[in-house]
């Protein structure tokens, strides 16, 4: 590599780092403006999700409605059939009790 190639490679690396930093800033800003309740409301009706609670219990079901700091969760026995699956239990759950939500993949 001659001097020109080295300088060009350094400039490209600097540009790439700057672009990556800008992308991180954009993602952080988007995360700050999107709250948990808004994200929950974006999940399509009838889609089965898994809730992992802070006590490590795992529930499968659909999100019925979302309040300011709670959600109504419709627990189902079988994840197949989504909207047609019969509700086994209806729960009111506070956001603070939810550790993770996993959206199921289509089969």
N, C-alpha and C positions, 0 to 999 in steps of 0.2 A: 504494500500500500504506500502510495506517495503522500505528500503533505496535503494535496487537494482532496484526496479520498478520505483522509483522516478528519479534515475539517468538515466535509460534507456529512460524514457519519455522525460526528458530534452534534451538528446542527439538527440532523434528523432525530437523533435521540432526545435532544432538548425539546424539539417540537412535540414528539410523542409524549414525553413526560408532562408537558404543558397541557396537551389535549386530555390526557388521563386525569390530571388534577381538575381540569374544568368539568369533566364528566362526573367526577366524585362530588364536586360542589353542587352540580345540578341534581344529582341523586339525593344528596343530603337535604337540599331545599325542598324537593318533592316529598321526601319522608316527613319533613317538618310540617308541611301543609296538609298531608293526608293522615287523618287520625284513624284510630283502630275502628271506630264505629263506621266511618265512611268506607273503609276497606271491607268490613263485613257486609255492608249494604250492597257492595258491588258483586257479591257472589250471587249467581243466578238462582232463582227459586227452584227448588226441587233437587238441587245438586247435593249429593251426600258428602259430608265432611267428617273428619275425625277430630274431636277435641281431646287434647291431653291436658288434664287438670294439674294444678300445682301439687296435688297429692299423688300424682302419677296415674290416676285412674284415666281410662280412655273410653270415650263415648262416641258412638257413630250415629249420625242423624243429619237433619236439615236445620238451618237457621230460620225460625219462623218470623221473628221480628227483632229489631235492634233499637234499644233505647239509648240514653246518654251514657250510661255506665253498666248496662245489663243487656242480655240477649235472651230471647225465648227460643229454646232448643227443643226440637222434635226428635226424640230418640227413636231409632228404627232397629228392628231385629236383623234385617238383611239389607245390605248395601246395594244390592242389585235392584233395578227397576226404578230407582230414584223417586220421582214424584208419585208413583203408584204404590210404593212400599207403605204398608200400614204403620202408623205411629204406635209405638209401644208405650212411650212415656213422654210427657211434656214438662220441661224444666225451665225455671227462670234462673239464669246463671249470671253472676256479676263478672265483669271483665277481669277483676283482680284474681279470680279463681282459675282463669284460663292461662295455661303455660304456652300452648302451641295449638294452631289449627292447621290441619293438613287437608288439602283438597284432593279428592280421589281422582285418579286418572281413568279415562274411558277405557273400556275393555274391548 
